[in-house]
Amino acid sequence: MKITEHTLDGLDQPAKLHLLELLLNDLYRQGIVSNPTLMHIASDVMLLEYQQEDDLLCFNCLDHEYEEE
């Protein structure tokens, strides 16, 4: 599947955020995105104002860190 800007135009905001979640988790597993970078991105996304108060992204690698705190 070739993804283009036109493809992304057809997605609503929750779908785009889910796609971002999947991509960042995959990049983390491959070692391309570091844990601090992933945490920074997650913090930035959570600072944005959204209409819903649901969790926007779930980063698999951060789950264990929240459990330890």
PDB file of N, CA, C, O and CB in Angstrom:
ATOM      1  N   MET A   1       0.851  -1.187   0.000  1.00  0.00           N
ATOM      2  CA  MET A   1       0.000   0.000   0.000  1.00  0.00           C
ATOM      3  C   MET A   1       0.888   1.239   0.000  1.00  0.00           C
ATOM      4  O   MET A   1       1.751   1.402   0.863  1.00  0.00           O
ATOM      5  CB  MET A   1      -0.964   0.004   1.228  1.00  0.00           C
ATOM      6  N   LYS A   2       0.669   2.083  -0.954  1.00  0.00           N
ATOM      7  CA  LYS A   2       1.415   3.333  -1.024  1.00  0.00           C
ATOM      8  C   LYS A   2       0.627   4.403  -0.273  1.00  0.00           C
ATOM      9  O   LYS A   2      -0.519   4.697  -0.615  1.00  0.00           O
ATOM     10  CB  LYS A   2       1.674   3.758  -2.509  1.00  0.00           C
ATOM     11  N   ILE A   3       1.248   4.977   0.745  1.00  0.00           N
ATOM     12  CA  ILE A   3       0.579   6.012   1.532  1.00  0.00           C
ATOM     13  C   ILE A   3       1.023   7.373   1.027  1.00  0.00           C
ATOM     14  O   ILE A   3       2.216   7.656   0.913  1.00  0.00           O
ATOM     15  CB  ILE A   3       0.888   5.856   3.050  1.00  0.00           C
ATOM     16  N   THR A   4       0.043   8.206   0.730  1.00  0.00           N
ATOM     17  CA  THR A   4       0.311   9.556   0.246  1.00  0.00           C
ATOM     18  C   THR A   4      -0.479  10.542   1.100  1.00  0.00           C
ATOM     19  O   THR A   4      -1.286  10.147   1.941  1.00  0.00           O
ATOM     20  CB  THR A   4      -0.060   9.700  -1.265  1.00  0.00           C
ATOM     21  N   GLU A   5      -0.234  11.830   0.871  1.00  0.00           N
ATOM     22  CA  GLU A   5      -1.014  12.843   1.585  1.00  0.00           C
ATOM     23  C   GLU A   5      -2.499  12.683   1.278  1.00  0.00           C
ATOM     24  O   GLU A   5      -3.349  12.929   2.135  1.00  0.00           O
ATOM     25  CB  GLU A   5      -0.539  14.263   1.207  1.00  0.00           C
ATOM     26  N   HIS A   6      -2.802  12.272   0.059  1.00  0.00           N
ATOM     27  CA  HIS A   6      -4.202  12.061  -0.319  1.00  0.00           C
ATOM     28  C   HIS A   6      -4.812  10.938   0.519  1.00  0.00           C
ATOM     29  O   HIS A   6      -5.967  11.030   0.934  1.00  0.00           O
ATOM     30  CB  HIS A   6      -4.318  11.731  -1.829  1.00  0.00           C
ATOM     31  N   THR A   7      -4.048   9.891   0.767  1.00  0.00           N
ATOM     32  CA  THR A   7      -4.527   8.784   1.597  1.00  0.00           C
ATOM     33  C   THR A   7      -4.827   9.281   3.001  1.00  0.00           C
ATOM     34  O   THR A   7      -5.850   8.916   3.582  1.00  0.00           O
ATOM     35  CB  THR A   7      -3.492   7.640   1.641  1.00  0.00           C
ATOM     36  N   LEU A   8      -3.949  10.107   3.552  1.00  0.00           N
ATOM     37  CA  LEU A   8      -4.134  10.610   4.901  1.00  0.00           C
ATOM     38  C   LEU A   8      -5.296  11.585   4.997  1.00  0.00           C
ATOM     39  O   LEU A   8      -5.921  11.696   6.052  1.00  0.00           O
ATOM     40  CB  LEU A   8      -2.872  11.272   5.380  1.00  0.00           C
ATOM     41  N   ASP A   9      -5.597  12.293   3.914  1.00  0.00           N
ATOM     42  CA  ASP A   9      -6.736  13.217   3.920  1.00  0.00           C
ATOM     43  C   ASP A   9      -8.046  12.488   4.203  1.00  0.00           C
ATOM     44  O   ASP A   9      -8.983  13.083   4.736  1.00  0.00           O
ATOM     45  CB  ASP A   9      -6.830  13.954   2.582  1.00  0.00           C
ATOM     46  N   GLY A  10      -8.119  11.221   3.854  1.00  0.00           N
ATOM     47  CA  GLY A  10      -9.337  10.458   4.062  1.00  0.00           C
ATOM     48  C   GLY A  10      -9.507   9.941   5.484  1.00  0.00           C
ATOM     49  O   GLY A  10     -10.550   9.379   5.818  1.00  0.00           O
ATOM     50  N   LEU A  11      -8.491  10.126   6.325  1.00  0.00           N
ATOM     51  CA  LEU A  11      -8.556   9.636   7.698  1.00  0.00           C
ATOM     52  C   LEU A  11      -9.007  10.740   8.642  1.00  0.00           C
ATOM     53  O   LEU A  11      -8.625  11.899   8.484  1.00  0.00           O
ATOM     54  CB  LEU A  11      -7.197   9.085   8.137  1.00  0.00           C
ATOM     55  N   ASP A  12      -9.823  10.370   9.628  1.00  0.00           N
ATOM     56  CA  ASP A  12     -10.199  11.343  10.651  1.00  0.00           C
ATOM     57  C   ASP A  12      -9.082  11.404  11.702  1.00  0.00           C
ATOM     58  O   ASP A  12      -8.132  10.621  11.661  1.00  0.00           O
ATOM     59  CB  ASP A  12     -11.576  10.967  11.309  1.00  0.00           C
ATOM     60  N   GLN A  13      -9.212  12.337  12.635  1.00  0.00           N
ATOM     61  CA  GLN A  13      -8.153  12.556  13.620  1.00  0.00           C
ATOM     62  C   GLN A  13      -7.856  11.309  14.467  1.00  0.00           C
ATOM     63  O   GLN A  13      -6.685  10.982  14.657  1.00  0.00           O
ATOM     64  CB  GLN A  13      -8.537  13.707  14.529  1.00  0.00           C
ATOM     65  N   PRO A  14      -8.871  10.603  14.981  1.00  0.00           N
ATOM     66  CA  PRO A  14      -8.561   9.389  15.754  1.00  0.00           C
ATOM     67  C   PRO A  14      -7.802   8.344  14.930  1.00  0.00           C
ATOM     68  O   PRO A  14      -6.910   7.672  15.449  1.00  0.00           O
ATOM     69  CB  PRO A  14      -9.849   8.773  16.291  1.00  0.00           C
ATOM     70  N   ALA A  15      -8.149   8.208  13.663  1.00  0.00           N
ATOM     71  CA  ALA A  15      -7.463   7.237  12.805  1.00  0.00           C
ATOM     72  C   ALA A  15      -6.013   7.657  12.573  1.00  0.00           C
ATOM     73  O   ALA A  15      -5.117   6.814  12.555  1.00  0.00           O
ATOM     74  CB  ALA A  15      -8.199   7.092  11.455  1.00  0.00           C
ATOM     75  N   LYS A  16      -5.783   8.951  12.397  1.00  0.00           N
ATOM     76  CA  LYS A  16      -4.412   9.439  12.212  1.00  0.00           C
ATOM     77  C   LYS A  16      -3.584   9.224  13.476  1.00  0.00           C
ATOM     78  O   LYS A  16      -2.414   8.850  13.394  1.00  0.00           O
ATOM     79  CB  LYS A  16      -4.417  10.932  11.831  1.00  0.00           C
ATOM     80  N   LEU A  17      -4.181   9.459  14.643  1.00  0.00           N
ATOM     81  CA  LEU A  17      -3.462   9.246  15.895  1.00  0.00           C
ATOM     82  C   LEU A  17      -3.170   7.768  16.115  1.00  0.00           C
ATOM     83  O   LEU A  17      -2.115   7.414  16.642  1.00  0.00           O
ATOM     84  CB  LEU A  17      -4.263   9.804  17.071  1.00  0.00           C
ATOM     85  N   HIS A  18      -4.092   6.913  15.716  1.00  0.00           N
ATOM     86  CA  HIS A  18      -3.853   5.475  15.829  1.00  0.00           C
ATOM     87  C   HIS A  18      -2.709   5.057  14.904  1.00  0.00           C
ATOM     88  O   HIS A  18      -1.865   4.245  15.282  1.00  0.00           O
ATOM     89  CB  HIS A  18      -5.138   4.680  15.493  1.00  0.00           C
ATOM     90  N   LEU A  19      -2.685   5.605  13.710  1.00  0.00           N
ATOM     91  CA  LEU A  19      -1.603   5.326  12.776  1.00  0.00           C
ATOM     92  C   LEU A  19      -0.264   5.801  13.345  1.00  0.00           C
ATOM     93  O   LEU A  19       0.744   5.103  13.230  1.00  0.00           O
ATOM     94  CB  LEU A  19      -1.878   5.998  11.421  1.00  0.00           C
ATOM     95  N   LEU A  20      -0.256   6.975  13.951  1.00  0.00           N
ATOM     96  CA  LEU A  20       0.951   7.490  14.592  1.00  0.00           C
ATOM     97  C   LEU A  20       1.407   6.556  15.710  1.00  0.00           C
ATOM     98  O   LEU A  20       2.597   6.274  15.849  1.00  0.00           O
ATOM     99  CB  LEU A  20       0.705   8.904  15.146  1.00  0.00           C
ATOM    100  N   GLU A  21       0.455   6.083  16.500  1.00  0.00           N
ATOM    101  CA  GLU A  21       0.758   5.135  17.578  1.00  0.00           C
ATOM    102  C   GLU A  21       1.434   3.881  17.033  1.00  0.00           C
ATOM    103  O   GLU A  21       2.466   3.449  17.546  1.00  0.00           O
ATOM    104  CB  GLU A  21      -0.524   4.753  18.334  1.00  0.00           C
ATOM    105  N   LEU A  22       0.845   3.302  15.989  1.00  0.00           N
ATOM    106  CA  LEU A  22       1.401   2.083  15.410  1.00  0.00           C
ATOM    107  C   LEU A  22       2.802   2.319  14.846  1.00  0.00           C
ATOM    108  O   LEU A  22       3.702   1.505  15.050  1.00  0.00           O
ATOM    109  CB  LEU A  22       0.480   1.552  14.314  1.00  0.00           C
ATOM    110  N   LEU A  23       2.981   3.418  14.146  1.00  0.00           N
ATOM    111  CA  LEU A  23       4.281   3.727  13.551  1.00  0.00           C
ATOM    112  C   LEU A  23       5.356   3.946  14.610  1.00  0.00           C
ATOM    113  O   LEU A  23       6.460   3.412  14.497  1.00  0.00           O
ATOM    114  CB  LEU A  23       4.171   4.959  12.668  1.00  0.00           C
ATOM    115  N   LEU A  24       5.039   4.725  15.632  1.00  0.00           N
ATOM    116  CA  LEU A  24       6.038   5.015  16.659  1.00  0.00           C
ATOM    117  C   LEU A  24       6.382   3.772  17.466  1.00  0.00           C
ATOM    118  O   LEU A  24       7.549   3.559  17.794  1.00  0.00           O
ATOM    119  CB  LEU A  24       5.541   6.117  17.587  1.00  0.00           C
ATOM    120  N   ASN A  25       5.391   2.947  17.794  1.00  0.00           N
ATOM    121  CA  ASN A  25       5.684   1.703  18.499  1.00  0.00           C
ATOM    122  C   ASN A  25       6.577   0.798  17.661  1.00  0.00           C
ATOM    123  O   ASN A  25       7.496   0.172  18.190  1.00  0.00           O
ATOM    124  CB  ASN A  25       4.388   0.975  18.860  1.00  0.00           C
ATOM    125  N   ASP A  26       6.317   0.723  16.363  1.00  0.00           N
ATOM    126  CA  ASP A  26       7.129  -0.100  15.474  1.00  0.00           C
ATOM    127  C   ASP A  26       8.555   0.451  15.376  1.00  0.00           C
ATOM    128  O   ASP A  26       9.518  -0.315  15.419  1.00  0.00           O
ATOM    129  CB  ASP A  26       6.487  -0.175  14.079  1.00  0.00           C
ATOM    130  N   LEU A  27       8.693   1.772  15.243  1.00  0.00           N
ATOM    131  CA  LEU A  27      10.021   2.381  15.168  1.00  0.00           C
ATOM    132  C   LEU A  27      10.793   2.175  16.464  1.00  0.00           C
ATOM    133  O   LEU A  27      12.013   2.012  16.439  1.00  0.00           O
ATOM    134  CB  LEU A  27       9.907   3.877  14.858  1.00  0.00           C
ATOM    135  N   TYR A  28      10.099   2.179  17.590  1.00  0.00           N
ATOM    136  CA  TYR A  28      10.749   1.920  18.872  1.00  0.00           C
ATOM    137  C   TYR A  28      11.269   0.475  18.927  1.00  0.00           C
ATOM    138  O   TYR A  28      12.406   0.229  19.331  1.00  0.00           O
ATOM    139  CB  TYR A  28       9.766   2.186  20.039  1.00  0.00           C
ATOM    140  N   ARG A  29      10.422  -0.468  18.517  1.00  0.00           N
ATOM    141  CA  ARG A  29      10.825  -1.881  18.535  1.00  0.00           C
ATOM    142  C   ARG A  29      12.027  -2.125  17.635  1.00  0.00           C
ATOM    143  O   ARG A  29      12.842  -3.003  17.917  1.00  0.00           O
ATOM    144  CB  ARG A  29       9.662  -2.775  18.099  1.00  0.00           C
ATOM    145  N   GLN A  30      12.147  -1.361  16.556  1.00  0.00           N
ATOM    146  CA  GLN A  30      13.272  -1.509  15.636  1.00  0.00           C
ATOM    147  C   GLN A  30      14.521  -0.776  16.126  1.00  0.00           C
ATOM    148  O   GLN A  30      15.592  -0.910  15.533  1.00  0.00           O
ATOM    149  CB  GLN A  30      12.885  -0.998  14.261  1.00  0.00           C
ATOM    150  N   GLY A  31      14.387  -0.008  17.198  1.00  0.00           N
ATOM    151  CA  GLY A  31      15.524   0.728  17.732  1.00  0.00           C
ATOM    152  C   GLY A  31      15.787   2.048  17.033  1.00  0.00           C
ATOM    153  O   GLY A  31      16.838   2.658  17.233  1.00  0.00           O
ATOM    154  N   ILE A  32      14.844   2.497  16.215  1.00  0.00           N
ATOM    155  CA  ILE A  32      15.021   3.749  15.471  1.00  0.00           C
ATOM    156  C   ILE A  32      14.659   4.945  16.338  1.00  0.00           C
ATOM    157  O   ILE A  32      15.299   5.993  16.253  1.00  0.00           O
ATOM    158  CB  ILE A  32      14.166   3.746  14.194  1.00  0.00           C
ATOM    159  N   VAL A  33      13.634   4.793  17.171  1.00  0.00           N
ATOM    160  CA  VAL A  33      13.195   5.851  18.079  1.00  0.00           C
ATOM    161  C   VAL A  33      13.544   5.409  19.500  1.00  0.00           C
ATOM    162  O   VAL A  33      13.188   4.309  19.923  1.00  0.00           O
ATOM    163  CB  VAL A  33      11.648   6.142  17.930  1.00  0.00           C
ATOM    164  N   SER A  34      14.239   6.272  20.225  1.00  0.00           N
ATOM    165  CA  SER A  34      14.631   5.940  21.597  1.00  0.00           C
ATOM    166  C   SER A  34      13.466   6.138  22.558  1.00  0.00           C
ATOM    167  O   SER A  34      12.488   6.815  22.242  1.00  0.00           O
ATOM    168  CB  SER A  34      15.828   6.795  22.037  1.00  0.00           C
ATOM    169  N   ASN A  35      13.587   5.540  23.724  1.00  0.00           N
ATOM    170  CA  ASN A  35      12.555   5.679  24.752  1.00  0.00           C
ATOM    171  C   ASN A  35      12.362   7.145  25.156  1.00  0.00           C
ATOM    172  O   ASN A  35      11.217   7.588  25.245  1.00  0.00           O
ATOM    173  CB  ASN A  35      12.919   4.838  25.984  1.00  0.00           C
ATOM    174  N   PRO A  36      13.436   7.923  25.405  1.00  0.00           N
ATOM    175  CA  PRO A  36      13.226   9.343  25.740  1.00  0.00           C
ATOM    176  C   PRO A  36      12.522  10.115  24.624  1.00  0.00           C
ATOM    177  O   PRO A  36      11.689  10.979  24.901  1.00  0.00           O
ATOM    178  CB  PRO A  36      14.562  10.005  26.045  1.00  0.00           C
ATOM    179  N   THR A  37      12.846   9.815  23.379  1.00  0.00           N
ATOM    180  CA  THR A  37      12.190  10.488  22.257  1.00  0.00           C
ATOM    181  C   THR A  37      10.711  10.130  22.218  1.00  0.00           C
ATOM    182  O   THR A  37       9.860  10.994  22.004  1.00  0.00           O
ATOM    183  CB  THR A  37      12.867  10.111  20.925  1.00  0.00           C
ATOM    184  N   LEU A  38      10.414   8.863  22.422  1.00  0.00           N
ATOM    185  CA  LEU A  38       9.024   8.416  22.427  1.00  0.00           C
ATOM    186  C   LEU A  38       8.253   9.088  23.561  1.00  0.00           C
ATOM    187  O   LEU A  38       7.112   9.509  23.369  1.00  0.00           O
ATOM    188  CB  LEU A  38       8.950   6.882  22.563  1.00  0.00           C
ATOM    189  N   MET A  39       8.857   9.189  24.719  1.00  0.00           N
ATOM    190  CA  MET A  39       8.199   9.853  25.850  1.00  0.00           C
ATOM    191  C   MET A  39       7.966  11.331  25.547  1.00  0.00           C
ATOM    192  O   MET A  39       6.926  11.878  25.913  1.00  0.00           O
ATOM    193  CB  MET A  39       9.041   9.701  27.134  1.00  0.00           C
ATOM    194  N   HIS A  40       8.917  11.980  24.886  1.00  0.00           N
ATOM    195  CA  HIS A  40       8.773  13.391  24.529  1.00  0.00           C
ATOM    196  C   HIS A  40       7.620  13.577  23.543  1.00  0.00           C
ATOM    197  O   HIS A  40       6.815  14.498  23.686  1.00  0.00           O
ATOM    198  CB  HIS A  40      10.086  13.934  23.926  1.00  0.00           C
ATOM    199  N   ILE A  41       7.548  12.707  22.554  1.00  0.00           N
ATOM    200  CA  ILE A  41       6.464  12.789  21.570  1.00  0.00           C
ATOM    201  C   ILE A  41       5.119  12.571  22.263  1.00  0.00           C
ATOM    202  O   ILE A  41       4.160  13.297  22.003  1.00  0.00           O
ATOM    203  CB  ILE A  41       6.667  11.743  20.434  1.00  0.00           C
ATOM    204  N   ALA A  42       5.050  11.577  23.141  1.00  0.00           N
ATOM    205  CA  ALA A  42       3.800  11.298  23.853  1.00  0.00           C
ATOM    206  C   ALA A  42       3.381  12.501  24.691  1.00  0.00           C
ATOM    207  O   ALA A  42       2.201  12.850  24.731  1.00  0.00           O
ATOM    208  CB  ALA A  42       3.952  10.053  24.749  1.00  0.00           C
ATOM    209  N   SER A  43       4.340  13.135  25.359  1.00  0.00           N
ATOM    210  CA  SER A  43       4.026  14.317  26.170  1.00  0.00           C
ATOM    211  C   SER A  43       3.504  15.452  25.308  1.00  0.00           C
ATOM    212  O   SER A  43       2.536  16.121  25.670  1.00  0.00           O
ATOM    213  CB  SER A  43       5.260  14.780  26.945  1.00  0.00           C
ATOM    214  N   ASP A  44       4.145  15.668  24.166  1.00  0.00           N
ATOM    215  CA  ASP A  44       3.700  16.735  23.265  1.00  0.00           C
ATOM    216  C   ASP A  44       2.283  16.488  22.761  1.00  0.00           C
ATOM    217  O   ASP A  44       1.473  17.412  22.688  1.00  0.00           O
ATOM    218  CB  ASP A  44       4.656  16.862  22.081  1.00  0.00           C
ATOM    219  N   VAL A  45       1.991  15.245  22.415  1.00  0.00           N
ATOM    220  CA  VAL A  45       0.656  14.916  21.909  1.00  0.00           C
ATOM    221  C   VAL A  45      -0.382  15.122  23.005  1.00  0.00           C
ATOM    222  O   VAL A  45      -1.470  15.637  22.746  1.00  0.00           O
ATOM    223  CB  VAL A  45       0.608  13.458  21.388  1.00  0.00           C
ATOM    224  N   MET A  46      -0.048  14.719  24.232  1.00  0.00           N
ATOM    225  CA  MET A  46      -1.006  14.860  25.330  1.00  0.00           C
ATOM    226  C   MET A  46      -1.255  16.322  25.693  1.00  0.00           C
ATOM    227  O   MET A  46      -2.299  16.640  26.262  1.00  0.00           O
ATOM    228  CB  MET A  46      -0.509  14.106  26.553  1.00  0.00           C
ATOM    229  N   LEU A  47      -0.323  17.214  25.377  1.00  0.00           N
ATOM    230  CA  LEU A  47      -0.509  18.632  25.663  1.00  0.00           C
ATOM    231  C   LEU A  47      -1.499  19.301  24.709  1.00  0.00           C
ATOM    232  O   LEU A  47      -2.064  20.348  25.024  1.00  0.00           O
ATOM    233  CB  LEU A  47       0.820  19.345  25.596  1.00  0.00           C
ATOM    234  N   LEU A  48      -1.703  18.693  23.552  1.00  0.00           N
ATOM    235  CA  LEU A  48      -2.628  19.263  22.576  1.00  0.00           C
ATOM    236  C   LEU A  48      -4.054  19.169  23.090  1.00  0.00           C
ATOM    237  O   LEU A  48      -4.402  18.233  23.811  1.00  0.00           O
ATOM    238  CB  LEU A  48      -2.499  18.550  21.218  1.00  0.00           C
ATOM    239  N   GLU A  49      -4.867  20.129  22.722  1.00  0.00           N
ATOM    240  CA  GLU A  49      -6.269  20.121  23.153  1.00  0.00           C
ATOM    241  C   GLU A  49      -7.098  19.324  22.154  1.00  0.00           C
ATOM    242  O   GLU A  49      -7.074  19.589  20.952  1.00  0.00           O
ATOM    243  CB  GLU A  49      -6.823  21.570  23.290  1.00  0.00           C
ATOM    244  N   TYR A  50      -7.831  18.342  22.675  1.00  0.00           N
ATOM    245  CA  TYR A  50      -8.715  17.527  21.857  1.00  0.00           C
ATOM    246  C   TYR A  50     -10.123  17.600  22.445  1.00  0.00           C
ATOM    247  O   TYR A  50     -10.310  17.931  23.616  1.00  0.00           O
ATOM    248  CB  TYR A  50      -8.211  16.053  21.781  1.00  0.00           C
ATOM    249  N   GLN A  51     -11.089  17.287  21.619  1.00  0.00           N
ATOM    250  CA  GLN A  51     -12.475  17.337  22.063  1.00  0.00           C
ATOM    251  C   GLN A  51     -12.799  16.204  23.023  1.00  0.00           C
ATOM    252  O   GLN A  51     -13.650  16.363  23.898  1.00  0.00           O
ATOM    253  CB  GLN A  51     -13.409  17.286  20.872  1.00  0.00           C
ATOM    254  N   GLN A  52     -12.141  15.070  22.875  1.00  0.00           N
ATOM    255  CA  GLN A  52     -12.398  13.936  23.746  1.00  0.00           C
ATOM    256  C   GLN A  52     -11.270  13.832  24.761  1.00  0.00           C
ATOM    257  O   GLN A  52     -10.138  14.224  24.480  1.00  0.00           O
ATOM    258  CB  GLN A  52     -12.536  12.623  22.931  1.00  0.00           C
ATOM    259  N   GLU A  53     -11.579  13.304  25.938  1.00  0.00           N
ATOM    260  CA  GLU A  53     -10.566  13.138  26.958  1.00  0.00           C
ATOM    261  C   GLU A  53     -10.065  11.704  27.032  1.00  0.00           C
ATOM    262  O   GLU A  53      -9.456  11.314  28.028  1.00  0.00           O
ATOM    263  CB  GLU A  53     -11.106  13.565  28.297  1.00  0.00           C
ATOM    264  N   ASP A  54     -10.311  10.915  25.994  1.00  0.00           N
ATOM    265  CA  ASP A  54      -9.829   9.540  25.947  1.00  0.00           C
ATOM    266  C   ASP A  54      -8.320   9.537  25.759  1.00  0.00           C
ATOM    267  O   ASP A  54      -7.739  10.517  25.295  1.00  0.00           O
ATOM    268  CB  ASP A  54     -10.520   8.748  24.814  1.00  0.00           C
ATOM    269  N   ASP A  55      -7.694   8.426  26.125  1.00  0.00           N
ATOM    270  CA  ASP A  55      -6.271   8.276  25.843  1.00  0.00           C
ATOM    271  C   ASP A  55      -6.099   8.321  24.336  1.00  0.00           C
ATOM    272  O   ASP A  55      -6.777   7.602  23.602  1.00  0.00           O
ATOM    273  CB  ASP A  55      -5.693   6.945  26.447  1.00  0.00           C
ATOM    274  N   LEU A  56      -5.191   9.169  23.879  1.00  0.00           N
ATOM    275  CA  LEU A  56      -5.012   9.335  22.445  1.00  0.00           C
ATOM    276  C   LEU A  56      -4.064   8.301  21.871  1.00  0.00           C
ATOM    277  O   LEU A  56      -4.311   7.748  20.799  1.00  0.00           O
ATOM    278  CB  LEU A  56      -4.504  10.720  22.139  1.00  0.00           C
ATOM    279  N   LEU A  57      -2.998   8.047  22.572  1.00  0.00           N
ATOM    280  CA  LEU A  57      -1.997   7.103  22.102  1.00  0.00           C
ATOM    281  C   LEU A  57      -1.620   6.176  23.237  1.00  0.00           C
ATOM    282  O   LEU A  57      -1.643   6.565  24.405  1.00  0.00           O
ATOM    283  CB  LEU A  57      -0.754   7.835  21.555  1.00  0.00           C
ATOM    284  N   CYS A  58      -1.280   4.976  22.899  1.00  0.00           N
ATOM    285  CA  CYS A  58      -0.826   4.017  23.902  1.00  0.00           C
ATOM    286  C   CYS A  58       0.505   3.463  23.424  1.00  0.00           C
ATOM    287  O   CYS A  58       0.552   2.649  22.502  1.00  0.00           O
ATOM    288  CB  CYS A  58      -1.879   2.867  24.134  1.00  0.00           C
ATOM    289  N   PHE A  59       1.576   3.903  24.047  1.00  0.00           N
ATOM    290  CA  PHE A  59       2.897   3.426  23.668  1.00  0.00           C
ATOM    291  C   PHE A  59       3.226   2.195  24.493  1.00  0.00           C
ATOM    292  O   PHE A  59       3.374   2.272  25.713  1.00  0.00           O
ATOM    293  CB  PHE A  59       3.969   4.528  23.863  1.00  0.00           C
ATOM    294  N   ASN A  60       3.338   1.072  23.825  1.00  0.00           N
ATOM    295  CA  ASN A  60       3.554  -0.202  24.505  1.00  0.00           C
ATOM    296  C   ASN A  60       4.785  -0.172  25.401  1.00  0.00           C
ATOM    297  O   ASN A  60       4.758  -0.737  26.495  1.00  0.00           O
ATOM    298  CB  ASN A  60       3.688  -1.318  23.487  1.00  0.00           C
ATOM    299  N   CYS A  61       5.842   0.461  24.971  1.00  0.00           N
ATOM    300  CA  CYS A  61       7.082   0.425  25.729  1.00  0.00           C
ATOM    301  C   CYS A  61       7.006   1.262  26.999  1.00  0.00           C
ATOM    302  O   CYS A  61       7.838   1.089  27.890  1.00  0.00           O
ATOM    303  CB  CYS A  61       8.224   0.903  24.868  1.00  0.00           C
ATOM    304  N   LEU A  62       6.042   2.155  27.109  1.00  0.00           N
ATOM    305  CA  LEU A  62       5.936   3.000  28.291  1.00  0.00           C
ATOM    306  C   LEU A  62       5.041   2.385  29.355  1.00  0.00           C
ATOM    307  O   LEU A  62       5.040   2.844  30.497  1.00  0.00           O
ATOM    308  CB  LEU A  62       5.412   4.362  27.910  1.00  0.00           C
ATOM    309  N   ASP A  63       4.284   1.362  29.006  1.00  0.00           N
ATOM    310  CA  ASP A  63       3.361   0.749  29.963  1.00  0.00           C
ATOM    311  C   ASP A  63       4.073   0.282  31.223  1.00  0.00           C
ATOM    312  O   ASP A  63       3.588   0.519  32.329  1.00  0.00           O
ATOM    313  CB  ASP A  63       2.641  -0.420  29.320  1.00  0.00           C
ATOM    314  N   HIS A  64       5.212  -0.377  31.073  1.00  0.00           N
ATOM    315  CA  HIS A  64       5.904  -0.908  32.238  1.00  0.00           C
ATOM    316  C   HIS A  64       6.474   0.194  33.113  1.00  0.00           C
ATOM    317  O   HIS A  64       6.608   0.007  34.322  1.00  0.00           O
ATOM    318  CB  HIS A  64       7.008  -1.840  31.805  1.00  0.00           C
ATOM    319  N   GLU A  65       6.810   1.334  32.534  1.00  0.00           N
ATOM    320  CA  GLU A  65       7.359   2.439  33.329  1.00  0.00           C
ATOM    321  C   GLU A  65       6.289   3.053  34.219  1.00  0.00           C
ATOM    322  O   GLU A  65       6.580   3.432  35.354  1.00  0.00           O
ATOM    323  CB  GLU A  65       7.960   3.515  32.414  1.00  0.00           C
ATOM    324  N   TYR A  66       5.070   3.158  33.734  1.00  0.00           N
ATOM    325  CA  TYR A  66       3.998   3.720  34.543  1.00  0.00           C
ATOM    326  C   TYR A  66       3.605   2.766  35.664  1.00  0.00           C
ATOM    327  O   TYR A  66       3.210   3.206  36.744  1.00  0.00           O
ATOM    328  CB  TYR A  66       2.785   4.039  33.671  1.00  0.00           C
ATOM    329  N   GLU A  67       3.711   1.466  35.415  1.00  0.00           N
ATOM    330  CA  GLU A  67       3.368   0.485  36.431  1.00  0.00           C
ATOM    331  C   GLU A  67       4.344   0.534  37.596  1.00  0.00           C
ATOM    332  O   GLU A  67       3.959   0.280  38.737  1.00  0.00           O
ATOM    333  CB  GLU A  67       3.340  -0.909  35.831  1.00  0.00           C
ATOM    334  N   GLU A  68       5.629   0.863  37.317  1.00  0.00           N
ATOM    335  CA  GLU A  68       6.645   0.888  38.350  1.00  0.00           C
ATOM    336  C   GLU A  68       6.531   2.112  39.256  1.00  0.00           C
ATOM    337  O   GLU A  68       6.979   2.076  40.403  1.00  0.00           O
ATOM    338  CB  GLU A  68       8.007   0.846  37.721  1.00  0.00           C
ATOM    339  N   GLU A  69       5.944   3.182  38.760  1.00  0.00           N
ATOM    340  CA  GLU A  69       5.891   4.443  39.525  1.00  0.00           C
ATOM    341  C   GLU A  69       4.865   4.432  40.591  1.00  0.00           C
ATOM    342  O   GLU A  69       4.711   5.420  41.309  1.00  0.00           O
ATOM    343  CB  GLU A  69       5.629   5.588  38.629  1.00  0.00           C
TER     344      GLU A  69
END
